Amino acid sequence: MSKSIEELFQIKYPIVQAGMVWCSGWRLASAVSNGGGLGLIGAGSMHPEVVREHIQKCKAATPNAFGVNVPLLYPGIDAIMKIIVDEGVKIVFTSAGNPATWTGYLKDRGFTVVHVVSSTKFAIKSEQAGVDAIVAEGFEAGGHNGREETTTLCLIPLVRDAVRLPLLAAGGIGSGRAMLAAEALGADGVQVGTRFAASVESSAHENFKNKLVGLHEGDTILTMKKLTPVRLIKNKFYEQMAEAETKGASADELRKLLGKGRAKLGIFEGDLENGELEIGQIASAINEIKPAAAILNEIMSEYQMAKKELLEGKHKGMRGGF
């Protein structure tokens, strides 16, 4: 029998904080781990030595388990992996790349490896590569997204039927009710990104956090499909990118328009017009910036209450709106 998420990571709650670029530094990761979940340092926005600094500060800030998320599409992966091994962080989440590339290397050194996928095809490849668990991330998620555009509601049961590994649901998960729904679909736990981006400990700029909690339905959209699909908040940069795409711009032209450091400009430096503002659809349901521990407790309390109400409703023969 597969280990539970709590056993696999030695955590209290089956909740993982996503490794989001420019949001997931050591403060957020340690706060989530101290609160009973699994915090992740987002290495995608860090140079190798910055990764080392955040790992060391996270070690000092929490006695609990934490991990590092490494998007494989970024440069400098060799150096980052060496630092992770040297620093002895035993949990690594990989994403945006081939799971076979680094899983064997990490497993040979005693690491727990989790890979993020957006399709059943890559879930199967991840299991074959020897990972310990899978994150299945639906179309609703922020940041880089799958080309298949499969929603979480469809993706989780498909992946659950395809693999036997512990499964974390991601994409549109920001509440206890969503966590319960993910469990009903076959997930063993959840990975939460956007809700933690709007936390006190998130390293995102206050401008970005305040923008996030003011969003409404339809204020985010998947774009840059000729490059790597990414869900963005609509702003001046998005409009420029969308116009270029409509006019048939090539991938090279879109890459030139994107330039370098666009996500840092928006998320970390707070330029809400010219920056690349990556966030998930669930942002429209978030209206308050809270400490990470309070977010964890809120999710778990709502999950337990929703589960109780569902069981009581079934016991009384009630079937909600169905």
PyMOL commands that set and color helices and strands:
alter all, ss='L'
color gray80, all
select helices_A, chain A and resi 5-9+26-34+43-45+48-61+77-87+103-107+120-129+152-162+176-185+194-197+206-212+236-246+251-258+262-268+281-285+292-315
alter helices_A, ss='H'
color red, helices_A
select strands_A, chain A and resi 15-17+39-42+66-71+91-95+112-117+133-137+143-144+167-170+189-192+220-223+230-233
alter strands_A, ss='S'
color yellow, strands_A
deselect
rebuild
show_as cartoon
